[in-house]
Amino acid sequence: MKVITHPYTEKQWRTIDALGEAVDRRLAALKAGLTMGGEPTFVCRERPEAAEWRTDALGEGKRGKAERLLLRLKERLPPGGLLHYGVGKWYPGEAWPRWALGYYWRQDGVPVWRRPDLLSPEGDTRSIGPGEGRGFIRRLAENLAVNPARILEIFQGPERQGVLPVSAGFVLPLLRVDSGGGRRWASCSWALPPGPLLARPGDAPLGLRLPLADMEWPEADGLLSEAGEGSPVPAPGLREEGGYVEGEPGTIRVALAVEALEGALEVFLPPVGTLEGFLHLVEAVEQTAGELDSPVRLGGYPPPIDPALSRLGLVPDPGVLEVNLPPARSWVEIREMVQVVYREAEACHLDAFKFQRDGRIVGTGGGSHLTLGGGTALESPFSRRPDLLRSFLSYWQNHPGLSYGFSGLFVGPTSQTPRVDEARHESLYELELAFLQLERGDDLSPEGLDRVFRHILVDLTGNSHRAEFCIDKLFPADNPAGRLGLLELRCLEMPPHPRMSLALALLVRSLFAWFLSQPFQGPLVRWGTALHDRFALPHFIAADLARVAKDLRQAGYPYQDEWLQPFLDFRFPHCGTMSLPEAELELRQALEPWPVLGPAAHSGAASRPVDSSCERLQARLRCAEGHPLALLCNEHRVPLAATGVEGESVGGVRFKAWPLVDALHPGIEPHVPLLFEVVHSGSGKVLGSFEYHVGRPGRGDYPDLPEGPREAERRWAERVVLRERGGPYRPPSSPEGHPACPYTLDLRQKKGGRKCGPLGSCQD
C-alpha cells in the first residue's frame, strides 16, 4: 500500500475544477446563499507513537505544532487579523478547558489588530516582572475609563508562616454595560476573603484559576447584565463616580487578567457578547501595548460568533490536531483554503494520514467533517428550505455507499457517526413521521425543524452530536447561542490528499445544488442486515457510489465515477492477487463494524472498550470461460455473488484476527493465517492457494509502527504468502453463508481456530 501523492491526472483535476465552478454558477442562479466549512485533522509525523497523536487530546508537543501552523496560515490569510491563544471546550473528566488557537479578521477589511510588532512572538524568552503586568493593566484600565482601584493582585503557591506566595498576575472585574451615556466599561469591588488572594492550583491561564468560590456573591438576578445588540437600555444598579461607571459590590463576576506566561505578557480577555464590545476591548489592549512598548499575547475567551468576523481555528482532539476552516462562499475560496491548509500542515510535518503496524495507511482518525450553512442562521438554506434536510437524509439513507465509502475504520451502530437506520430499529418509522410533518406544514420554522428531528438524529445513547447528520448547530430551540444555521456531515474521514478533499466537497455541493432545484423525496429503504453484509464489501459500495454519480450526471452535474476510485482504493486497500491460468483471485480489505462492549476497569478507571478483534476481507474471483471454480477459506466454501461481469464474483470472509481479552466472544480463537484455495468445483482439485497473515508471517504482530512509507509498503506486501500451484483434492461443498448474511462466510460460526501466542503468532 502506497501513500497517495497523485490521486488524479492533471486532465482529471482540470475537469473537477471546472465542474466546481459550474456548480457555483448554478448555485448563484438558484440564489442558494450556501457557505461550506470544514474540520480537517492532522497527526504528527515525528512522534506517531505518542499518546497525544494516538488517543489523547492534550500532550507536550501538540500545542507547539498548533502555534507554528497558525503562524504559517496567518501569512496566507487577509492581513490585519488577530492572533488569539484562548479557551476552548471543557469536556467532562478534564481538569480545565482545552486550549483553542485562532486567527480572526473582519469581512469589511478593517484591521482588528494593526501592529503585528505588538504581538509577542512564538518562543519569546524575555523576563517579565510583576511591575510590568501591574503597569499594563493599570494603563489599560485608564484607556477603558475603568477605575484602576478595582485592580486585584492574585498570588500563587501555599501560604506558609513567614513566607508569602509569589505574584501570579492581576485581575480587573470588567463588563460592557449600557449606561445613561451609552455603552461603557464598568467594574466593581469584590468581597475578598482574608489574606492574599490565592489562585487555584493548576497549569491553566490565570483567568480560569480565579478563586471565585472563596468570595461572596449576590443572587444570579443581582448580577449586572452585559450590553446587548440594539438600542441601549441602562442597566439598574450602576452609578458614576469620578468619571468611572461602577456597579454594586460583586455585581460583575467576569474579569480581565494579565499575567507573565512563557515569556509573554498574556492578556486574558473576559467573555464579551457583542462583536462591537470585543473589538473595542482589543483596540484598547493594542493602544496600551503601543503606549508602553510592551508586546502582548491575547488569550481568554474568543470573540462572539458574528457574520462580520471570519475565523480560522486550531483545537486539540483525541489523537489529532483539528483545523476549523472559515465558511467559504464559493468553490474558489474552498479550493484555495484547502490547498493552503494541507500545504502548510505538510511544512509543519503534520500528515493527513497515519500508518498502522501492518503497514496499512489510514485516515487520521479525527475525521474531516463538512458544514453547510449560510451567512447567518436565518439566511441558511436549511432555515429557508426545510426540504433540503429531508433530501439529504433520504438520499443518504438510500445509498449506504455514501455512509461507508468515505468513513473511518470504526463504523456501525455504536460508532461516532451511526447511520439513522443503524442506531435504532424503529428510527426509520419515526423518520417517516417527521417527513410527514414537513409535508403537512405543521411547523416549518427553524425552531420547528429542530424539534421535529432533534430526537431522531441521535446515536444509541440519544447523543445528537454523535450522529451522521448533526443538527446541534442548526437552530436549537433551547439554545439561542447555538443557532448558527449549520448542518454538519460527520461521517467523513480525513482524505490523505487535498484534491481528494476537494473532490468530496464537490460531491456534496453537487448534491446540494440538485436537491435545491429538485427535492429528493424517494421512500426510505429497509436495508436490514444487508448494511453490514452486502455493503460491508467494497464492490457493492463502489456500485452504489457509481449510482450516485449517475444520478448527478442525469441531473446535469457531470460527476464521474473515476473520481471516486482514489477513495475506494484508500478505504479498501488491495491486499494481494493470485493469478492462475484458470482464474485470478484478489483480496481487499472490507468493512467490519466494531461493537462497543460493556464497562471494564483499566488502570483503576472505568471505560467502554471496543471489540476490534475481528476483521473482514473481500475476495474477488475471476474465472476463465468454461472453468467452474469455487473458493475455500480455511477449508470452508466462501459464498460468491455475481458482479454482473462475466465470470466474476465476490464474497466476504469475516474472521477473528486477534486474541483480545476485551472481545464480544473471547472464547473463540483466532483463525489466522487464513488459507485461501481456488478449487475446481467439479473435481475438487486445488488449482492454487495462498496464506493471508494479519502480522509478520510466522512471527506475530509487528512490535512498532513502520518508520516510513517504504517500510509500510514492505510490511503490507509481505503478509500474503503464495503457495505452490496445484495441490490435493478437496471434496466439493455448498457455500456456507448465513441466511441473514448471505454474502459473508463468518468463520466464527465454524468449529476450530488457530492457537495464538501473545503477539498473534498462530498455528493450527
ZAMARGU-4260 file (C-alpha; in steps of 0.2 Angstrom, whole numbers, plus 5000, padded with zeros to 4 digits):
<rodrens>
0) 5000/5000/5000 | 5007/5017/4995 | 5005/5034/5001 | 4993/5043/4989 | 5003/5058/4980
5) 4993/5059/4964 | 4975/5054/4965 | 4970/5062/4949 | 4979/5066/4932 | 4980/5084/4928
10) 4967/5082/4915 | 4955/5074/4928 | 4959/5088/4940 | 4955/5102/4927 | 4938/5094/4924
15) 4935/5093/4943 | 4939/5111/4945 | 4929/5116/4930 | 4914/5107/4937 | 4916/5116/4954
20) 4915/5132/4946 | 4900/5127/4935 | 4891/5121/4951 | 4895/5138/4959 | 4886/5146/4944
25) 4871/5135/4946 | 4870/5139/4965 | 4871/5158/4961 | 4857/5156/4949 | 4847/5147/4962
30) 4851/5161/4975 | 4857/5147/4987 | 4867/5158/4998 | 4877/5142/5003 | 4893/5143/5014
35) 4904/5127/5017 | 4916/5125/5031 | 4926/5110/5036 | 4936/5102/5050 | 4952/5093/5043
40) 4963/5084/5056 | 4981/5081/5056 | 4994/5070/5065 | 5012/5072/5069 | 5025/5064/5058
45) 5039/5063/5070 | 5030/5056/5085 | 5017/5044/5079 | 5018/5033/5094 | 5015/5047/5107
50) 4998/5046/5116 | 4993/5064/5110 | 4994/5058/5092 | 4986/5041/5096 | 4972/5043/5109
55) 4974/5059/5120 | 4968/5076/5116 | 4982/5085/5125 | 5001/5082/5126 | 5018/5091/5127
60) 5020/5094/5108 | 5003/5097/5101 | 5001/5115/5107 | 5018/5119/5099 | 5013/5111/5082
65) 4997/5121/5083 | 5006/5138/5086 | 5018/5135/5072 | 5004/5130/5060 | 4994/5145/5065
70) 5008/5157/5061 | 5011/5150/5044 | 4992/5150/5040 | 4991/5168/5046 | 5003/5173/5032
75) 4991/5166/5019 | 4975/5174/5026 | 4969/5193/5025 | 4981/5205/5034 | 4975/5214/5050
80) 4969/5200/5059 | 4970/5195/5077 | 4980/5180/5084 | 4971/5173/5099 | 4978/5160/5111
85) 4962/5156/5120 | 4950/5145/5129 | 4941/5130/5120 | 4929/5117/5125 | 4928/5109/5143
90) 4924/5091/5142 | 4918/5080/5157 | 4933/5072/5167 | 4946/5085/5161 | 4953/5097/5174
95) 4952/5113/5163 | 4945/5118/5147 | 4956/5114/5132 | 4966/5127/5123 | 4960/5134/5106
100) 4970/5145/5094 | 4963/5156/5082 | 4965/5170/5069 | 4951/5182/5067 | 4949/5195/5053
105) 4935/5207/5048 | 4925/5204/5032 | 4925/5223/5028 | 4944/5223/5028 | 4946/5235/5043
110) 4960/5229/5054 | 4956/5220/5070 | 4975/5222/5076 | 4985/5235/5067 | 5003/5232/5073
115) 5010/5215/5072 | 5026/5220/5081 | 5015/5222/5097 | 5010/5204/5097 | 5023/5193/5107
120) 5032/5181/5095 | 5032/5162/5097 | 5046/5157/5109 | 5048/5174/5117 | 5060/5172/5132
125) 5061/5189/5139 | 5060/5192/5158 | 5044/5200/5164 | 5042/5205/5182 | 5026/5209/5192
130) 5029/5228/5189 | 5026/5226/5170 | 5010/5217/5172 | 5004/5229/5186 | 5008/5244/5175
135) 5000/5237/5159 | 4983/5233/5167 | 4983/5250/5176 | 4986/5259/5159 | 4973/5248/5151
140) 4960/5252/5164 | 4963/5271/5161 | 4961/5268/5142 | 4945/5259/5146 | 4939/5273/5158
145) 4938/5260/5172 | 4943/5263/5190 | 4961/5257/5192 | 4957/5255/5211 | 4947/5239/5206
150) 4963/5230/5201 | 4967/5215/5212 | 4984/5206/5213 | 4982/5187/5213 | 4995/5176/5221
155) 5000/5158/5219 | 5009/5145/5230 | 5005/5139/5248 | 5005/5152/5261 | 5017/5147/5275
160) 5021/5156/5291 | 5034/5169/5287 | 5033/5165/5268 | 5022/5175/5256 | 5016/5167/5240
165) 5023/5174/5224 | 5013/5186/5212 | 5003/5176/5199 | 4996/5192/5190 | 4982/5205/5191
170) 4964/5205/5188 | 4951/5218/5184 | 4932/5215/5185 | 4926/5221/5168 | 4909/5221/5159
175) 4902/5231/5144 | 4886/5239/5150 | 4873/5251/5145 | 4874/5267/5155 | 4865/5283/5153
180) 4878/5290/5142 | 4879/5274/5130 | 4889/5258/5131 | 4903/5259/5143 | 4915/5248/5153
185) 4911/5245/5171 | 4919/5237/5186 | 4915/5234/5204 | 4923/5229/5220 | 4924/5210/5226
190) 4920/5204/5243 | 4938/5196/5246 | 4942/5183/5259 | 4955/5187/5272 | 4974/5186/5267
195) 4981/5186/5250 | 4970/5181/5236 | 4977/5164/5230 | 4974/5157/5213 | 4968/5139/5211
200) 4982/5127/5208 | 4985/5121/5190 | 4993/5125/5173 | 4978/5134/5166 | 4978/5153/5162
205) 4976/5164/5177 | 4959/5170/5171 | 4952/5152/5173 | 4960/5150/5191 | 4952/5164/5200
210) 4946/5159/5217 | 4928/5164/5214 | 4922/5151/5225 | 4930/5159/5240 | 4921/5175/5238
215) 4903/5180/5242 | 4891/5185/5228 | 4874/5191/5226 | 4860/5180/5219 | 4860/5177/5200
220) 4847/5190/5197 | 4858/5203/5206 | 4872/5202/5194 | 4874/5216/5180 | 4869/5211/5163
225) 4880/5214/5148 | 4876/5227/5135 | 4867/5218/5120 | 4863/5222/5102 | 4850/5236/5098
230) 4846/5252/5107 | 4855/5254/5124 | 4844/5251/5140 | 4853/5257/5155 | 4857/5243/5167
235) 4850/5245/5185 | 4862/5247/5200 | 4875/5257/5190 | 4882/5273/5197 | 4895/5285/5190
240) 4909/5290/5202 | 4924/5301/5197 | 4921/5298/5178 | 4920/5279/5181 | 4905/5268/5179
245) 4903/5257/5194 | 4892/5243/5199 | 4887/5237/5217 | 4900/5226/5225 | 4900/5209/5217
250) 4888/5213/5203 | 4902/5209/5190 | 4908/5192/5191 | 4919/5191/5174 | 4936/5199/5174
255) 4951/5203/5163 | 4968/5196/5169 | 4986/5200/5165 | 5000/5188/5169 | 5018/5183/5163
260) 5016/5167/5154 | 5030/5158/5145 | 5040/5174/5142 | 5025/5184/5136 | 5013/5196/5144
265) 4997/5187/5142 | 4980/5197/5142 | 4966/5185/5147 | 4950/5193/5139 | 4933/5190/5148
270) 4918/5184/5138 | 4911/5198/5128 | 4894/5195/5120 | 4894/5208/5106 | 4907/5210/5092
275) 4907/5229/5095 | 4912/5226/5113 | 4925/5214/5109 | 4933/5225/5095 | 4933/5240/5107
280) 4942/5230/5121 | 4955/5223/5108 | 4958/5241/5102 | 4961/5247/5120 | 4974/5232/5123
285) 4983/5237/5107 | 4983/5255/5112 | 4990/5251/5129 | 5003/5239/5122 | 5009/5253/5110
290) 5010/5267/5123 | 5020/5255/5135 | 5030/5247/5120 | 5026/5231/5128 | 5021/5216/5116
295) 5007/5205/5122 | 4999/5189/5118 | 4980/5189/5119 | 4971/5174/5127 | 4955/5170/5136
300) 4938/5169/5128 | 4936/5171/5109 | 4926/5184/5100 | 4907/5181/5099 | 4901/5172/5083
305) 4896/5186/5070 | 4895/5185/5051 | 4906/5201/5050 | 4920/5192/5058 | 4929/5177/5049
310) 4939/5165/5059 | 4951/5150/5057 | 4954/5139/5072 | 4965/5125/5079 | 4960/5114/5093
315) 4966/5098/5101 | 4956/5082/5099 | 4960/5064/5104 | 4975/5059/5093 | 4974/5074/5081
320) 4975/5092/5078 | 4959/5099/5071 | 4958/5114/5060 | 4942/5124/5059 | 4941/5132/5042
325) 4931/5148/5039 | 4915/5146/5030 | 4918/5148/5011 | 4905/5156/4999 | 4912/5149/4983
330) 4922/5134/4975 | 4937/5145/4973 | 4938/5150/4991 | 4936/5132/4996 | 4949/5126/4984
335) 4962/5139/4990 | 4959/5137/5008 | 4960/5118/5007 | 4976/5118/4997 | 4984/5131/5009
340) 4980/5121/5025 | 4987/5104/5018 | 5002/5113/5011 | 5006/5122/5027 | 5002/5107/5038
345) 5015/5097/5027 | 5028/5111/5031 | 5025/5108/5049 | 5027/5089/5047 | 5009/5086/5050
350) 5001/5072/5040 | 4983/5069/5034 | 4986/5050/5036 | 4994/5038/5048 | 5002/5021/5047
355) 4996/5006/5056 | 5008/4992/5062 | 5004/4981/5047 | 5008/4995/5035 | 4991/5000/5031
360) 4988/5018/5028 | 4973/5025/5036 | 4965/5042/5039 | 4970/5052/5054 | 4955/5045/5064
365) 4949/5063/5068 | 4938/5064/5053 | 4936/5079/5041 | 4918/5085/5044 | 4909/5096/5032
370) 4897/5110/5037 | 4884/5118/5026 | 4875/5134/5031 | 4873/5152/5026 | 4879/5169/5030
375) 4868/5169/5046 | 4856/5157/5054 | 4841/5164/5046 | 4850/5165/5029 | 4855/5147/5030
380) 4847/5137/5016 | 4841/5124/5028 | 4831/5138/5038 | 4823/5144/5022 | 4821/5127/5014
385) 4817/5113/5027 | 4815/5101/5012 | 4834/5101/5010 | 4837/5092/5026 | 4824/5079/5021
390) 4833/5077/5004 | 4850/5074/5012 | 4843/5062/5025 | 4833/5052/5012 | 4846/5051/4999
395) 4860/5046/5011 | 4849/5033/5018 | 4845/5026/5001 | 4864/5025/4997 | 4874/5016/5010
400) 4889/5019/4999 | 4889/5037/5005 | 4890/5032/5023 | 4904/5019/5021 | 4914/5024/5006
405) 4921/5039/5015 | 4921/5033/5033 | 4934/5029/5045 | 4939/5012/5052 | 4925/5012/5066
410) 4908/5010/5058 | 4892/5003/5064 | 4878/5007/5077 | 4890/5011/5091 | 4902/5021/5081
415) 4903/5040/5082 | 4893/5043/5066 | 4880/5029/5065 | 4868/5030/5051 | 4850/5034/5056
420) 4845/5016/5052 | 4859/5008/5062 | 4856/5016/5079 | 4838/5010/5082 | 4826/4998/5073
425) 4811/5010/5074 | 4821/5025/5068 | 4815/5024/5050 | 4797/5023/5055 | 4799/5039/5066
430) 4809/5047/5052 | 4795/5045/5040 | 4783/5053/5053 | 4795/5068/5054 | 4794/5069/5035
435) 4775/5068/5035 | 4775/5083/5047 | 4785/5093/5035 | 4773/5088/5021 | 4759/5094/5031
440) 4767/5110/5035 | 4764/5108/5054 | 4779/5120/5059 | 4791/5124/5046 | 4800/5137/5056
445) 4819/5134/5060 | 4814/5130/5078 | 4801/5119/5072 | 4813/5110/5061 | 4824/5107/5076
450) 4810/5100/5086 | 4805/5088/5073 | 4822/5080/5070 | 4832/5083/5086 | 4827/5066/5095
455) 4828/5056/5079 | 4846/5061/5073 | 4855/5053/5088 | 4866/5039/5092 | 4861/5024/5103
460) 4863/5034/5119 | 4852/5049/5112 | 4868/5059/5109 | 4864/5071/5094 | 4882/5076/5092
465) 4887/5058/5088 | 4876/5056/5073 | 4879/5055/5054 | 4870/5071/5051 | 4872/5083/5066
470) 4859/5097/5068 | 4866/5104/5085 | 4871/5120/5077 | 4856/5122/5065 | 4843/5131/5075
475) 4842/5123/5093 | 4826/5128/5101 | 4833/5128/5118 | 4850/5136/5115 | 4849/5153/5106
480) 4868/5155/5106 | 4870/5139/5096 | 4858/5144/5082 | 4871/5145/5068 | 4861/5138/5053
485) 4873/5124/5051 | 4871/5106/5046 | 4886/5095/5050 | 4891/5079/5040 | 4901/5069/5052
490) 4903/5053/5043 | 4918/5058/5033 | 4936/5053/5037 | 4951/5064/5033 | 4956/5062/5015
495) 4975/5060/5013 | 4977/5072/4999 | 4969/5090/4996 | 4962/5086/4979 | 4953/5071/4986
500) 4946/5083/5000 | 4940/5095/4986 | 4933/5081/4976 | 4922/5075/4991 | 4917/5093/4994
505) 4912/5095/4976 | 4901/5079/4978 | 4892/5086/4992 | 4890/5103/4983 | 4883/5095/4968
510) 4870/5085/4978 | 4865/5101/4987 | 4863/5110/4970 | 4852/5096/4964 | 4841/5095/4979
515) 4839/5114/4979 | 4831/5113/4962 | 4823/5096/4963 | 4820/5089/4981 | 4823/5071/4984
520) 4808/5063/4991 | 4811/5044/4987 | 4805/5031/5000 | 4816/5026/5014 | 4824/5008/5011
525) 4823/4994/5024 | 4841/4988/5022 | 4841/4976/5037 | 4856/4965/5038 | 4862/4970/5021
530) 4870/4985/5028 | 4883/4975/5037 | 4884/4961/5025 | 4882/4966/5007 | 4888/4984/5010
535) 4902/4978/5020 | 4910/4973/5004 | 4919/4987/4993 | 4912/4980/4977 | 4894/4985/4982
540) 4899/5001/4990 | 4908/5006/4974 | 4892/5001/4964 | 4881/5011/4975 | 4893/5026/4973
545) 4893/5024/4954 | 4874/5025/4955 | 4876/5042/4965 | 4887/5049/4951 | 4875/5043/4938
550) 4861/5052/4947 | 4871/5068/4947 | 4875/5066/4928 | 4857/5064/4924 | 4853/5079/4935
555) 4865/5090/4925 | 4881/5088/4936 | 4894/5078/4926 | 4902/5070/4941 | 4912/5055/4935
560) 4914/5038/4943 | 4933/5038/4941 | 4934/5052/4953 | 4928/5041/4967 | 4941/5027/4964
565) 4955/5035/4975 | 4943/5035/4990 | 4939/5016/4987 | 4957/5012/4985 | 4962/5021/5001
570) 4947/5015/5011 | 4948/4997/5005 | 4966/4994/5001 | 4972/4979/4990 | 4979/4965/5000
575) 4985/4953/4987 | 4982/4945/4970 | 4985/4927/4964 | 4985/4924/4945 | 4982/4906/4939
580) 4979/4900/4921 | 4961/4897/4925 | 4957/4911/4937 | 4963/4927/4946 | 4959/4929/4965
585) 4960/4947/4973 | 4959/4951/4991 | 4954/4968/4998 | 4950/4975/5015 | 4932/4976/5019
590) 4922/4984/5032 | 4920/4976/5049 | 4909/4985/5062 | 4917/4986/5079 | 4904/4984/5094
595) 4906/4994/5110 | 4907/4982/5125 | 4901/4983/5142 | 4910/4993/5156 | 4928/4987/5160
600) 4941/4993/5173 | 4958/4998/5166 | 4971/5006/5177 | 4958/5009/5190 | 4946/5019/5179
605) 4930/5013/5171 | 4930/5013/5152 | 4920/5006/5137 | 4932/4996/5126 | 4928/4992/5108
610) 4930/4975/5101 | 4942/4976/5087 | 4947/4958/5087 | 4938/4954/5070 | 4942/4959/5053
615) 4934/4956/5036 | 4941/4953/5018 | 4933/4954/5001 | 4938/4940/4989 | 4935/4943/4970
620) 4936/4928/4959 | 4938/4930/4940 | 4936/4913/4931 | 4941/4909/4913 | 4927/4903/4902
625) 4922/4885/4905 | 4930/4883/4922 | 4918/4881/4936 | 4928/4886/4951 | 4925/4888/4970
630) 4934/4897/4983 | 4938/4890/5000 | 4945/4899/5016 | 4952/4888/5029 | 4943/4873/5021
635) 4926/4882/5021 | 4917/4887/5005 | 4915/4906/5003 | 4898/4912/4996 | 4901/4921/4980
640) 4889/4933/4972 | 4890/4938/4953 | 4895/4956/4950 | 4887/4957/4933 | 4904/4955/4924
645) 4905/4938/4915 | 4915/4925/4926 | 4917/4937/4940 | 4910/4935/4958 | 4914/4942/4975
650) 4911/4936/4993 | 4916/4941/5011 | 4926/4932/5024 | 4924/4938/5042 | 4936/4931/5055
655) 4944/4933/5072 | 4961/4941/5069 | 4967/4945/5087 | 4966/4936/5104 | 4959/4951/5113
660) 4953/4949/5131 | 4940/4963/5128 | 4930/4955/5114 | 4912/4950/5111 | 4917/4932/5110
665) 4934/4930/5119 | 4932/4911/5119 | 4933/4910/5100 | 4952/4908/5095 | 4959/4917/5080
670) 4958/4910/5063 | 4974/4917/5056 | 4983/4914/5045 | 4969/4912/5033 | 4972/4899/5019
675) 4963/4903/5003 | 4961/4890/4990 | 4954/4891/4972 | 4946/4874/4969 | 4938/4866/4953
680) 4920/4864/4959 | 4918/4848/4949 | 4933/4838/4954 | 4938/4847/4970 | 4956/4849/4963
685) 4965/4864/4971 | 4972/4875/4957 | 4981/4887/4968 | 4982/4894/4986 | 4990/4907/4997
690) 4990/4912/5015 | 4984/4929/5022 | 4993/4935/5038 | 4987/4949/5049 | 5005/4951/5056
695) 5023/4946/5052 | 5021/4928/5044 | 5026/4916/5057 | 5031/4929/5070 | 5015/4938/5076
700) 5011/4956/5077 | 5023/4970/5072 | 5031/4977/5088 | 5030/4995/5082 | 5024/5007/5069
705) 5033/5007/5052 | 5047/5021/5051 | 5040/5027/5034 | 5031/5024/5018 | 5044/5011/5012
710) 5043/5001/5027 | 5024/5002/5027 | 5023/4996/5010 | 5035/4981/5013 | 5025/4976/5028
715) 5009/4977/5019 | 5015/4966/5005 | 5024/4953/5015 | 5008/4947/5024 | 5002/4937/5008
720) 5012/4921/5005 | 5009/4912/4989 | 5009/4893/4990 | 5014/4881/4976 | 5002/4879/4962
725) 4991/4863/4962 | 4988/4853/4977 | 4977/4839/4985 | 4959/4836/4980 | 4945/4844/4991
730) 4928/4837/4992 | 4916/4850/4985 | 4904/4858/4997 | 4890/4871/4996 | 4893/4889/5001
735) 4892/4892/5019 | 4885/4909/5021 | 4872/4913/5035 | 4854/4916/5029 | 4855/4933/5037
740) 4872/4937/5029 | 4872/4928/5013 | 4887/4937/5006 | 4899/4933/5020 | 4907/4917/5027
745) 4909/4920/5046 | 4922/4909/5052 | 4917/4912/5070 | 4902/4900/5066 | 4914/4886/5061
750) 4922/4874/5073 | 4941/4877/5076 | 4953/4891/5076 | 4972/4893/5077 | 4981/4894/5093
755) 4989/4911/5095 | 5003/4917/5106 | 5003/4934/5115 | 5008/4943/5099 | 4997/4934/5087
760) 5009/4921/5081 | 4997/4907/5076 | 4997/4889/5071 | 4984/4875/5068
</rodrens>
